[in-house]
Amino acid sequence: MRRFTSKLTILTIFATTALAAGAAPSWAADAGAASAPRATAPAPGDLPSGQALIVLQFKNGQVTGDTGTAVPSSERKAPGSSPGGTSYRCAVNFTNSKKRVGSRTQAKWFGGIGCNTPAPFIFGEAYLLETATKLDGTGPHYQGTMRSASSGNNGTTINARNPSLYIRHLTNVYYPSGNSGTISVFPAAGQKLNKASKCVPVRSPAYVVGVQCDLYTDRF
């Protein structure tokens, strides 16, 4: 099994960390997650395009604002005064296609994230699913202090003529230094995200505060 690097092994995530339907990536356990979000099915409809999925403000290590279309309304917190510090802005996107090959289907699928400079600490994985409990593929895990990353596969073969598929991308963005600032995550231009998508604040002794987004496409 893939093991975490020593830097991330010491992380203790106080919110949820990744777990795909029917799969338990080793990095979830290494991160110290007591529980992890289970995959779900796409919901009817999409989140508003062009609007922030989450804007998280924190000052002196405390969350002072938590808003966005992917933040559950009961968990939102109106922002206070500007916290100062560095602002990190990231955009997320999906790409997908599928074609029939005899009695099977071949799918190309990716979930990606790109951030401004300076680079935050990011990690995550993407998954190809038919249902919340039927997993067809797991993309490579990514992690590190970097501006962009993607996870997926150029050619996953499914033993069905025309399966109904969707992509889940579980991505985390951590503020790499300092204890005051802003992290915001937006859909990339023209990108649609399913209403099942959700973003929440997460904490870590190593990185103070971060954002976890559990993102979904519509079926294709």
C-alpha positions in Angstrom: 0.0 0.0 0.0 1.1 3.5 -0.7 2.4 5.2 2.5 2.4 8.9 3.4 5.6 10.9 3.6 6.8 11.6 7.1 5.7 15.2 7.0 2.1 14.3 6.5 2.1 11.2 8.7 2.1 13.5 11.7 -1.1 15.4 10.6 -4.2 15.0 12.7 -7.2 16.1 10.7 -10.0 17.3 13.0 -12.6 17.2 10.3 -13.1 14.4 7.8 -10.5 13.0 5.4 -10.9 11.0 2.2 -12.6 7.7 1.8 -14.1 6.6 -1.5 -17.0 4.2 -1.7 -15.7 0.8 -0.9 -12.1 2.0 -0.8 -9.9 3.2 2.1 -6.8 4.9 0.8 -3.8 4.5 3.2 -3.3 8.2 3.4 -6.7 8.6 5.1 -5.6 6.4 8.0 -2.2 8.0 8.1 -3.7 11.4 8.5 -5.4 10.2 11.7 -9.0 10.5 10.6 -11.4 8.9 13.1 -14.1 9.0 10.4 -14.1 9.9 6.7 -16.7 11.1 4.3 -18.4 8.4 2.3 -19.1 8.8 -1.4 -22.6 9.9 -2.3 -24.6 10.0 -5.5 -25.0 13.2 -7.6 -28.0 15.3 -6.5 -30.5 16.9 -8.9 -29.1 20.1 -10.2 -25.8 22.0 -10.1 -24.2 24.7 -7.8 -24.3 28.2 -9.2 -21.4 28.7 -11.7 -18.8 31.4 -11.2 -19.5 31.7 -7.4 -17.1 30.7 -4.6 -17.6 27.1 -3.3 -16.0 28.3 -0.1 -14.3 31.4 1.3 -12.6 30.7 4.6 -11.2 33.5 6.7 -9.2 32.9 9.8 -7.4 35.2 12.2 -4.9 34.2 14.9 -5.8 30.6 14.1 -9.6 31.0 14.6 -12.2 30.9 11.8 -13.8 34.3 11.4 -15.8 33.6 8.2 -17.0 30.6 6.3 -19.2 31.1 3.3 -19.8 29.7 -0.2 -22.2 27.7 -2.3 -20.8 24.4 -1.2 -20.9 25.2 2.5 -24.0 23.9 4.1 -26.2 26.8 5.1 -26.3 25.7 8.8 -22.5 25.8 8.9 -21.9 29.2 7.3 -20.4 32.0 9.3 -20.6 35.6 8.1 -17.1 37.1 7.6 -15.8 39.7 10.0 -13.2 42.3 9.2 -10.3 41.4 6.9 -8.0 39.0 8.7 -4.9 40.2 6.8 -2.2 37.7 5.9 -2.0 35.9 2.5 -5.0 35.1 0.4 -5.0 31.7 -1.5 -7.4 31.3 -4.4 -7.9 28.0 -6.1 -10.0 26.8 -9.0 -11.3 23.2 -9.5 -12.4 21.5 -12.6 -13.3 18.1 -14.1 -12.8 16.6 -17.6 -14.5 13.5 -18.8 -15.3 11.4 -21.9 -16.3 7.9 -22.7 -16.6 5.6 -25.7 -17.9 2.2 -26.4 -15.3 -0.5 -27.2 -17.1 -3.7 -28.2 -19.2 -4.7 -25.2 -17.2 -2.5 -22.9 -16.8 1.2 -22.2 -13.6 3.2 -21.9 -13.6 6.4 -19.9 -11.2 9.2 -19.6 -11.7 11.2 -16.4 -9.9 13.7 -14.2 -10.4 16.1 -11.3 -8.0 19.0 -11.0 -7.1 22.0 -8.9 -5.0 25.0 -9.6 -4.0 27.8 -7.1 -2.3 31.2 -7.2 1.1 32.0 -5.8 2.5 31.4 -3.3 1.7 27.7 -3.4 -0.5 26.2 -0.7 -0.1 22.7 0.6 -2.6 20.5 -1.2 -3.5 16.8 -1.3 -6.2 14.6 -2.7 -7.5 11.9 -5.1 -10.3 11.5 -7.6 -12.6 8.5 -8.1 -14.8 7.2 -10.9 -18.1 5.8 -9.7 -21.4 4.3 -11.0 -23.1 4.5 -7.6 -22.0 5.5 -4.1 -21.0 1.9 -3.5 -19.7 0.9 -7.0 -16.2 2.2 -7.7 -14.8 1.8 -11.1 -11.5 3.6 -10.7 -9.2 5.5 -8.3 -6.8 8.2 -9.6 -3.3 8.7 -8.3 -2.9 10.4 -4.9 -1.2 13.9 -5.0 0.3 15.9 -2.2 2.8 18.6 -1.7 3.4 22.4 -1.6 2.4 23.1 -5.2 0.2 25.3 -7.3 -1.7 22.6 -9.2 -2.5 18.9 -9.4 -4.8 16.4 -11.0 -6.0 12.9 -10.4 -7.8 10.5 -12.7 -7.1 8.1 -15.6 -6.8 8.3 -19.4 -8.4 5.0 -20.0 -10.4 3.1 -17.4 -12.3 0.1 -18.9 -15.7 -0.7 -17.6 -17.4 -4.0 -18.3 -20.7 -2.5 -19.5 -21.9 -1.1 -22.8 -23.1 2.3 -21.5 -22.7 2.8 -17.8 -23.9 5.9 -16.1 -20.7 7.4 -14.5 -19.7 10.3 -12.4 -16.4 11.6 -10.9 -15.7 12.4 -7.3 -12.7 14.6 -6.4 -11.7 14.9 -2.8 -9.2 17.7 -2.4 -7.6 19.5 0.5 -6.0 23.0 0.6 -3.9 24.0 3.7 -2.5 27.4 4.6 1.3 26.6 4.7 2.5 29.3 7.1 1.1 32.0 9.4 -2.1 31.9 11.4 -4.2 34.6 9.6 -5.4 34.7 6.0 -8.0 33.6 3.5 -8.5 30.4 1.4 -11.1 30.5 -1.4 -12.0 27.7 -3.8 -14.0 28.4 -7.0 -15.2 26.3 -9.9 -13.0 27.0 -13.0 -14.6 29.1 -15.7 -17.5 27.4 -17.4 -17.3 24.5 -15.0 -20.4 22.9 -13.5 -20.3 21.1 -10.2 -23.1 18.9 -8.9 -25.1 20.0 -5.9 -23.8 17.0 -3.9 -20.4 18.9 -3.6 -19.5 20.1 -0.2 -16.6 22.1 1.3 -15.7 22.4 5.0 -12.9 23.8 7.2 -10.3 21.4 8.5 -7.5 21.8 11.1 -4.1 20.4 11.6 -1.3 21.1 14.1 1.2 21.3 11.2 -0.8 23.7 9.0 -3.2 25.5 11.4 -6.2 25.6 9.1 -7.4 24.4 5.7 -10.3 23.5 3.4 -11.6 20.1 2.3 -13.8 20.0 -0.7 -15.7 16.8 -1.6 -16.6 17.5 -5.3 -18.9 15.8 -7.7 -19.8 15.9 -11.4 -23.2 15.2 -13.0 -23.5 11.8 -14.5 -22.1 11.3 -18.0 
